[in-house]
Amino acid sequence: MTKAMVTISAKVEEELKKKLQAYGVSLSGVVRKALQDELKRIEEEELKRCLAEASVILKGVEPERIVEVIRRSREERGW
């Protein structure tokens, strides 16, 4: 199945566009990669924030309680 694509636009200086095209640079490829990289950075930052919050919460839980919950979960799944 092919992913649906949308068109976006950006304004750049004409000289920049001409130079990049002269070198055979795929402008859409560069923009696509930059957007993917930015999304990855944002998602990693969000994950770090969530992990920091979870760490604060878990510091208040006794290790024995964590072990108990893990064991019960494994037993329920038949591990």
Secondary structure in CASP SS format (residue, H / E / C, confidence):
PFRMAT SS
TARGET T0000
AUTHOR 0000-0000-0000
METHOD secondary structure of the structure
MODEL  1
M C 1.00
T C 1.00
K C 1.00
A C 1.00
M C 1.00
V C 1.00
T C 1.00
I C 1.00
S C 1.00
A C 1.00
K C 1.00
V C 1.00
E C 1.00
E H 1.00
E H 1.00
L H 1.00
K H 1.00
K H 1.00
K H 1.00
L H 1.00
Q H 1.00
A H 1.00
Y C 1.00
G C 1.00
V C 1.00
S C 1.00
L H 1.00
S H 1.00
G H 1.00
V H 1.00
V H 1.00
R H 1.00
K H 1.00
A H 1.00
L H 1.00
Q H 1.00
D H 1.00
E H 1.00
L H 1.00
K H 1.00
R H 1.00
I H 1.00
E H 1.00
E H 1.00
E H 1.00
E H 1.00
L H 1.00
K H 1.00
R H 1.00
C H 1.00
L H 1.00
A H 1.00
E H 1.00
A H 1.00
S H 1.00
V H 1.00
I H 1.00
L H 1.00
K H 1.00
G C 1.00
V C 1.00
E C 1.00
P H 1.00
E H 1.00
R H 1.00
I H 1.00
V H 1.00
E H 1.00
V H 1.00
I H 1.00
R H 1.00
R H 1.00
S H 1.00
R H 1.00
E H 1.00
E H 1.00
R H 1.00
G C 1.00
W C 1.00
END
